Amino acid sequence: MPNAGAGYLSALKPLERAKNMPGRPKFRRDIALLEELPEEMIFAMVEAGKPMSVICIELGIGRKALETWIEDQDRPDMIARARAKAADELACETLAIADNTDPEHAAHARVRIQTRQWLAEKWKPSVYGAKQAQVQVNIHSMRMDALRHAEVIEVELSTGQDK
């Protein structure tokens, strides 16, 4: 690609920018490996609930390369969908852990369940997140009530009436 100016790399998508940058041979090699692998394989790893660091270790790539690969095209949405599926699996695992726990290992099982609940809440907050009550405050009506009250007090003071 000919140099169209000093800022031409900043106009490219992150993946294209990574391919065109000098230096960083490991990063370029990691990106090339990710491009060769089937996307479904990586998304299956995410759906299995594997952390990004574990995926990087298993594939032998750097985290920055994986993050750059995810940012390219429509992959952030696909990762979010894979995480949502993983959250459903984690919720099912919590039931299995609770059902198969004996009293001696209850504390250990509780930690395992809470960890899975926390991850499910983060990965699919619409279903597993804490429901927050919505409170609606109409400040305009409160201000109008205060002004009316002030007018009544002002009238009482000006006429000398006491209640």
C-alpha positions in Angstrom: 0.0 0.0 0.0 1.6 3.3 -1.0 2.1 5.9 1.7 -0.8 8.3 1.2 0.4 10.5 4.1 1.5 10.3 7.6 -1.9 9.4 9.0 -3.0 6.8 6.5 -2.5 4.0 9.0 -4.9 5.6 11.5 -7.7 5.5 8.9 -7.4 1.8 8.5 -9.3 -0.8 10.6 -7.2 -2.2 13.5 -6.5 -5.5 11.7 -5.4 -3.8 8.4 -3.3 -1.4 10.4 -1.6 -4.4 12.2 -0.8 -6.1 8.9 0.8 -2.9 7.5 2.9 -1.9 10.5 6.6 -2.5 10.5 8.1 -4.4 13.4 6.1 -6.5 15.9 6.6 -9.8 14.0 4.9 -11.9 16.8 1.8 -9.7 16.7 1.6 -10.0 12.9 2.2 -13.8 13.1 -0.6 -14.1 15.7 -3.0 -12.1 13.6 -2.1 -14.4 10.6 -2.8 -17.5 12.7 -6.2 -16.1 13.9 -7.1 -15.4 10.3 -6.3 -19.0 9.3 -8.3 -20.5 12.2 -12.1 -21.0 11.8 -14.0 -18.3 13.7 -16.3 -21.0 15.0 -13.5 -22.6 16.9 -12.7 -19.4 18.8 -16.3 -18.6 19.5 -16.8 -22.2 20.7 -14.0 -21.6 23.2 -15.7 -18.4 24.4 -19.1 -20.2 24.6 -17.4 -22.8 26.8 -16.7 -20.0 29.3 -13.0 -19.9 28.8 -11.3 -16.7 29.8 -9.5 -14.7 27.1 -6.2 -15.4 28.7 -6.8 -19.2 28.6 -7.8 -18.9 24.9 -4.6 -17.0 24.2 -2.5 -19.7 25.9 -4.2 -22.6 24.2 -3.8 -20.9 20.8 -0.3 -19.7 21.5 -1.1 -16.1 20.7 -0.8 -12.7 22.5 -3.8 -11.1 24.1 -3.4 -7.9 22.1 -3.6 -9.9 18.9 -6.8 -11.6 20.0 -8.4 -8.2 21.1 -7.4 -6.7 17.7 -8.9 -9.7 15.8 -12.1 -9.4 17.9 -12.5 -5.6 17.1 -12.4 -6.3 13.4 -15.6 -6.8 11.4 -18.7 -7.9 13.4 -16.9 -10.0 16.0 -17.7 -8.0 19.1 -21.3 -8.8 18.7 -20.5 -12.4 18.0 -18.4 -12.6 21.2 -21.2 -11.0 23.2 -23.6 -13.7 21.9 -21.1 -16.4 22.7 -20.7 -15.0 26.3 -24.5 -14.9 26.6 -24.6 -18.6 25.8 -21.8 -19.3 28.2 -23.9 -17.5 30.9 -26.8 -19.8 30.3 -24.4 -22.8 30.7 -23.0 -21.3 33.9 -26.5 -21.0 35.3 -27.2 -24.7 34.6 -23.9 -25.6 36.3 -24.9 -23.8 39.5 -27.9 -26.1 39.7 -25.8 -29.2 39.2 -23.3 -28.0 41.8 -26.0 -27.3 44.3 -27.8 -30.6 43.7 -24.6 -32.7 44.0 -23.1 -31.1 47.1 -22.7 -32.9 50.4 -22.7 -31.0 53.7 -18.9 -31.3 54.3 -18.2 -29.4 51.0 -21.0 -26.8 51.2 -18.7 -23.9 51.7 -16.6 -24.8 48.7 -19.8 -25.4 46.6 -21.1 -22.0 47.6 -18.0 -20.3 46.4 -18.2 -22.1 43.1 -21.9 -21.2 42.7 -21.3 -17.5 43.6 -18.5 -17.3 41.0 -20.6 -18.7 38.3 -23.5 -16.4 39.3 -21.2 -13.4 39.1 -19.9 -14.4 35.7 -23.4 -15.0 34.4 -24.5 -11.6 35.7 -21.6 -9.9 33.9 -22.0 -11.8 30.6 -25.8 -11.7 30.4 -27.1 -8.9 32.7 -30.5 -8.7 31.0 -31.3 -12.1 32.5 -29.0 -12.7 35.4 -28.2 -9.2 36.5 -29.6 -7.6 39.6 -33.0 -6.0 38.9 -33.0 -2.4 40.0 -36.2 -0.7 40.9 -36.8 2.4 38.8 -37.8 5.5 40.7 -39.2 8.4 38.9 -39.1 11.8 40.6 -40.9 14.8 39.1 -38.9 17.8 40.3 -41.1 20.2 38.4 -44.1 19.3 40.5 -42.1 19.4 43.7 -40.8 22.9 42.7 -44.4 24.1 41.9 -45.6 22.8 45.3 -42.8 24.6 47.1 -43.6 27.9 45.2 -47.3 27.6 46.1 -46.4 27.0 49.7 -44.1 30.1 49.6 -46.9 32.2 48.1 -49.3 31.1 51.0 -46.7 32.1 53.6 -46.1 35.4 51.8 -49.8 36.2 51.7 -50.2 35.3 55.4 -47.2 37.5 56.3 -48.5 40.4 54.3 -52.1 40.3 55.7 -50.9 39.4 59.2 -52.9 36.2 59.4 -51.7 33.3 61.4 -52.8 29.8 61.1 
